[in-house]
Amino acid sequence: MAKGDGKKAKVKIPKKVAGVKVEKGLRKAGNKALKLAQQPVVSEAVAATLLAAAAALRNPPATKRAAAAAADAAGEAGKEAIRVGDTLRTFAIGLAREMLDAWEASESKPRKRSSGGVTSGN
């Protein structure tokens, strides 16, 4: 049986590359990166990123227009959030004023004593 039958060959970064020693921490980090690179999700993400970069290099004006449109949309969303915030602030201030007015009005009225209660007497 061959040495690699049924198993993937383990890829590791060597201790020396072109006669230069590679530090242990760098080799460990590189080995982790190699292990991640073998995952299908990571390779798909890398491929999508490379395609997007290539499209951006190929057609910069379209990329600039898309970025400008995204910035405009974000600006509009920010303005709308400010308008909603101002409306909520105005509503809260008005509600607080009405509550204070009602509270002051209820305290300025003389209170009635209820005589419907039963008193215990000996």
matplotlib code that plots the C-alpha trace (Angstrom):
import matplotlib.pyplot as plt

x = [0.0, 1.2, 1.9, -0.9, -3.7, -7.0, -5.4, -4.7, -1.1, -0.5, 0.8, 3.2, 5.4, 9.1, 11.5, 13.7, 12.5, 15.3, 17.9, 16.1, 14.8, 11.0, 10.1, 8.0, 5.1, 5.0, 5.0, 2.1, 0.1, 0.8, -0.2, -3.5, -4.1, -3.3, -5.8, -8.5, -7.7, -8.7, -12.3, -14.8, -16.5, -13.2, -12.2, -15.6, -15.2, -11.8, -13.0, -15.9, -13.5, -11.1, -14.0, -15.3, -11.8, -11.4, -14.7, -13.8, -10.5, -12.1, -14.9, -14.0, -16.7, -19.4, -17.9, -17.7, -21.3, -22.4, -20.4, -21.9, -25.4, -24.8, -23.5, -26.6, -28.9, -27.0, -27.3, -31.0, -31.4, -29.5, -31.7, -34.8, -33.5, -32.9, -36.5, -37.9, -35.7, -36.9, -40.5, -40.1, -38.3, -41.1, -43.7, -42.0, -41.6, -45.3, -46.4, -44.2, -45.8, -49.3, -48.5, -47.1, -50.1, -52.5, -50.5, -50.5, -54.2, -55.0, -53.0, -54.6, -58.1, -59.3, -59.5, -62.7, -62.8, -64.6, -67.2, -68.2, -65.7, -66.7, -65.2, -64.7, -65.9, -65.9]
y = [0.0, 3.5, 5.9, 8.4, 5.9, 7.1, 10.1, 13.6, 14.6, 17.1, 20.4, 22.2, 25.3, 24.2, 25.5, 27.0, 28.7, 29.6, 29.2, 31.6, 30.3, 30.8, 31.6, 29.1, 31.5, 32.5, 28.8, 28.0, 30.9, 29.9, 26.3, 27.5, 29.6, 26.7, 24.5, 27.3, 27.6, 23.9, 24.7, 25.1, 28.2, 30.0, 29.2, 30.4, 33.7, 34.2, 33.5, 36.0, 38.6, 38.2, 38.4, 41.6, 43.1, 42.2, 43.8, 46.9, 47.2, 46.5, 49.1, 51.8, 54.4, 51.8, 51.0, 54.7, 55.2, 52.2, 53.5, 57.0, 55.5, 53.5, 56.7, 58.6, 55.9, 55.9, 59.7, 59.6, 56.9, 59.0, 62.1, 60.0, 58.7, 62.3, 63.3, 60.3, 61.1, 64.8, 63.7, 61.3, 63.9, 66.4, 63.8, 62.9, 66.6, 67.2, 64.1, 65.2, 68.7, 67.2, 64.8, 67.7, 69.9, 67.0, 66.3, 70.0, 70.2, 67.1, 68.5, 71.9, 70.4, 69.7, 66.1, 64.5, 62.3, 59.1, 58.4, 55.1, 53.2, 51.2, 52.2, 49.8, 51.0, 49.5]
z = [0.0, -0.8, 2.0, 1.0, 0.4, 1.9, 3.6, 2.5, 2.6, 5.5, 4.2, 6.5, 6.2, 6.3, 8.9, 6.2, 2.9, 0.4, 3.1, 5.5, 8.8, 9.3, 12.9, 14.8, 15.5, 11.8, 10.7, 13.2, 11.9, 8.3, 9.0, 10.4, 7.3, 5.1, 7.1, 6.7, 3.0, 2.5, 3.7, 0.8, 2.4, 2.6, -0.9, -2.1, -0.2, -1.6, -5.1, -4.7, -3.4, -6.3, -8.8, -7.2, -7.2, -10.9, -11.7, -9.9, -11.7, -15.1, -14.7, -12.2, -13.3, -12.6, -9.2, -8.4, -9.4, -7.2, -4.3, -4.7, -4.9, -1.7, 0.0, -1.1, 0.3, 3.6, 3.8, 3.1, 5.8, 8.2, 7.5, 7.9, 11.3, 12.4, 11.4, 13.3, 16.3, 16.3, 16.1, 19.0, 21.1, 20.4, 21.3, 24.5, 25.6, 24.8, 26.7, 29.7, 29.7, 29.6, 32.5, 34.6, 33.9, 34.8, 37.9, 39.0, 38.3, 40.4, 43.3, 43.2, 43.6, 47.1, 47.9, 49.0, 52.0, 51.5, 54.1, 52.8, 54.9, 57.9, 61.2, 64.0, 67.3, 70.8]

ax = plt.figure().add_subplot(projection="3d")
ax.plot(x, y, z, "-o")
ax.set_aspect("equal")
plt.show()
